[in-house]
């Protein structure tokens, strides 16, 4: 109702602009700019995700009803698949709170806390065509307790800065993943960090390169391996960059979603979701987990 009233008020102001004083005209322009911002693709993506909880009927209009390609392998393709999930909502419905939302060209990517068949945290990627969502990818994991450094899976910095450095920051992350994690050149890892100043949100790892080193050492002792085989896509907005990669964790085919915050050309903060890829026999669509 508030959005409808805002739009009606804006229309009235625009019609009356020739007879208002300069201050009123400036206020109209400000309101117009706010309305445009409310309808950016990343805000449409946020509305769709949070409609799981709010039941906002407007949000469904942001999805192209004739073309909605689903890459969550546990959900059937198209709006029918989305509707089927909603029909199986538990008593009290789902809950969803978007913590961070970003936009890179036709793509948006969001970091969300869910109560979705249990407490979860996830990353969602949407692709837009002509202002409508036409494709969706995600990675989900169980919500956990804070990590050894006291950080949760979603807390930390949210402010977007350095928009002029978006491409440079994406290149930094892409180079780090391919050099260190795909090609295994771990001797070059320190080049991408500012000493031991590194905030970690992975639920099992503490802050700093020292925390990462200890975690990798513990994994090796327990025979647990983590292998990155391919980086599928790198998306970014300013100081935040999300990379989607494929590999293996503890021998299982795995999808890695890694969100990085970049500061002064170095990786300063990291969030991730690691999800095992469903066996083909359990797929409810044939679109693949990646296929960007």
N, C-alpha and C positions, 0 to 999 in steps of 0.2 A: 504494500500500500504506500509506503514511504517513497519508493522509487517512482510509482505512478504520479504521486503528488509533485515530486521534483520535476518530472517531465512536463506536467501541466503548467507548473509555475514558470519553467524555462520558456515554454511556448508563448505564454502571456507576455513575458519580459521582452522576448524577441520582437513580438508584434508592436510593442509600445516603445521600442528603442528610439524612434525618431522624435519622440516627445518627452523623453526623460532627460534628466541632467547627466553630465559626464560621469558622475560617481555611480549612478544607477547603471549606465552603460558598461562601466568597468566591472560591476558586480555581475551583470548578465554574462559577460565574457568569461569571468571566473567560473560561474556555474556551468556554462557550456563546456569548458575545459574539464571540469570534474565529471560531467556526464560522459564525455568521451573516454576518460580514464576508466570509469566504471565498466565500460563495455570493451576493454582490451581483451585479447584472446586469453591472457593468463588469468584475468578475472572471470571470464566465462568458464575456464577450466576449474577454478576454485568453486564457482557456483555449482557446477555439475557434481564435483566430489562431495561438497557439503550438503547437496540435496539428498544424499543418502540418509542424512539425519533430519534435515529441515522439511523434506518433502516438497521443496520449491518446484512448482510445475513449470515456471519459466525456464529453468535450467535445461529441461529436456529439449527445448526449442533450439538450443545451441548445438545439438547433435544432428547431423544430416540423416534424415530418416531412411534415405535410399542407399546410403553408403556409409557403413560404420564397420571398419575392419578391426577385429578383436585379436590381440596377441596374448592375452592371458589364456593359457592353454586349458584352464579349468572352466572357461566360460564359452558358451556357444557364440557364433558370429552374429553380428548385426544387433539392432535394437531388441530383437527377440531374445537374444542371450542376456542382455542387460535386464530386460523385464523378468526373465526367469529367475535371476539372482534375487531381484527385489521381492518376488513372490515367496521366496524361502527365508525372508527376514525373520529373525527370532522375535519373541514377544518383547515389545519395547523398541523394536526397530534397530537399525544400524546407527553408529555414531561416527562422525568424521570431522576432524579439525585440521585445516591446512596450516602448516607452520611456516612454510616458505613456498613462493611461487615465482617462476621465471619464464622468460620468453626469448626464443632464438629463432628469428624468421617465422616460418610456418609451424614451428614446434613450441609447445610449452612443457615445462617439467615442474612438478610439485612434490613437496615433502610433507607427508600427512600422517597424523595419528588416528587410528581407526579403533572402533569396536566392531569388528567384522567377523562374525563367528569366533569371537574371542579378541582380546586386546592385541592390536598389531600396529606396526609402523610400515610405511611403504613409500615408494617413489612411483609416480604416474607420469607418463609422457603422452601428450595428445598431439596429433597433427591436424592442422586446420586447412580447409580450402574455402575461399570466399566467406570467411567468418564463421564457418561451421566445422565442428569436429568430425573427421572422417576416419580416424585411426587412433588406436590406443595400445600402449604397452605399459607393463608395471612389474614391480618386484615387491614382494611382501615378506615380512618376517614377524615372529612373535615379539611382543613388547617385553623387554627384560629389565632387570635392576640396573642401577648405575654401574659403570665400569670401574676398574681399579683406581682411576683418578677422580671418580665422583661425577662423571659426565653421563647424561642420559643419551639415548639414541637420537634425540631431536633438539636438545637445548643448544645454546651457543648463538653466534652472530646471525642476524637476519638482514641487516641493512645492505642494500645493493649500492656499490660505488664503482668507480673506475670504468664507466661504460665505454670510454675510448680505448680501453685495454682488453676488451672482450676477446678479440682474435688472438692477441699475444698470449693471454691466459689459457685459451683453449689449446694453443700450440704447445705451451709448457706442459699441460696435463697429458696431452697425447704423446709427447716425447717421453715423459716420465714413465707412463704405462708401458709403452713399447720397448723402451730401452731397459728399464729395470725389471718389470714384471713379466713381460712377454719374452724378451731376449735374455733375461737373467743376469744382466750386468749390475749386480748389487754393489760393486765397488764404486759406482757412479751415483748411488742413491743420495749421498750427502749434498750433491750439487743442486738438488731441488728444494732444499730446506735451509732455514736460517738457524744453523746449529741444532740445538735440541729444543728449539721453540716450536712446538707442534702440538696442537690440541686434537685429541683423539676421542671419537664418539663410538667407535666399535665397542660393543659391550664386554669384550674379552681382553681388550688391550689398553694399557696406560698411555699417558701423554709422552710425547717426544720420540725421537728415533731410538732412544734407549728402551722405551716401552715396547716399540714395534720389534726391536731386536730380541728382547726377552720373550715376546710372544712367539716369534718364529722359532726360537731355540726350543721353547717348550713343546711346540707342535712337532718339531723334528724328533724330539725325545720320545714322543708318543706315537710316532709313525704317521702323523697327519700331514698331508701335503696340500698345498694350495698352488694351482697352476693357472696362469692366464694364457690362453691360446690366441685370442683375437679380440681386438678392440673394434666394436661395431659402429659406434657413433659417439661423438663428443659434442655436447651442447653447452652453451654458456651465455650468461648475461653479466657483464661487468666482472666483479671479483668472485663470482660463483660459477663453477664448471661441473657438469655432470657427465660422467663417462659410463657407457654400457659395454661390458665385456663378457666374453664366453670362456669357460675353462672347466677346471675340475677342482672340487674341494673334497678331501677325504675319499677320493676315487669316484665321486658322483659327478655327473654332468651338471654344471652350475652356471647360473647367470649372476654376474657381479654388477651392481650399480654403485658407483663411487661418486660422492659429491665432495668437491674440494672448494675451500675458500683460499684465494690467492692474495697475498699482501707483499707489496714491493718486489714482485717477480719471484716469490717463493711460496711453496705450499705451507699454509699456516694452520689449516683446520680441515678435518675429514670426518664425513659421515658415510655409512655404507649399509646396503642391504644385500645379503648373500642368500640366494634362493636356489634350491635344487630344481632341475628341469624335469617335469613330469615325463614318465615313460610314454612312448608314442601311443600305446594301447589306451591310455587314459585321456588323450587329447580330445577336447570337444570342438575344436576347430582345426583347420589345416593351414593356418597362416604362419606358423612358426613363432618361436619365442622372440626372434630378432627381426630380420628382413626389413631393415630401415631403407 
